[in-house]
């Protein structure tokens, strides 16, 4: 796991705004999330990486966000999900109790990618390492706006994202002039209420 973490840091960047994870949170998710993720929390905390382009988060804080996106979606029936990470722009990385890192919600455009293949319990630790190693800054950087947003708006706090105002699904422009620092949970719930969640299709790429 140390090798995977080192590669992750080289790819995404150094940690920032570390929050210690209380033992009660470790206990809450024991047997629910993979042991290596819980060990990662205990060792490294919940925090941002790469000047805030990527964040590992407390799933409990995002339960309302999760419900807002999935309660009226057929995805809710496919697994029990927990938000374990997000990007600076509010992309959500969900962990399925049976399917691991199988669902990602791109909140700004109300789209998702889904890989519903079930994994054996003994494969979940390996799947978490693979998730960390799959990340790269280009993938996390919405429309190549991160550095410009950080320069203009300042670095994000642990409870903030860069959000488009008005939202893209309201027809707002996708440009730096319409980005603001917004509260992550509140803005993500708002986005979930604007437009139904739909799968990405090949024409979207």
Beta strands, then each sheet from edge to edge (+ up, - down):
strand 1: 15-19
strand 2: 46-49
strand 3: 54-56
strand 4: 81-87
strand 5: 91-96
strand 6: 100-106
strand 7: 111-114
strand 8: 160-164
strand 9: 179-183
strand 10: 198-199
sheet 1: 1+ 2- 3+ 4- 5+ 6- 7+ 10+
sheet 2: 8+ 9-
end
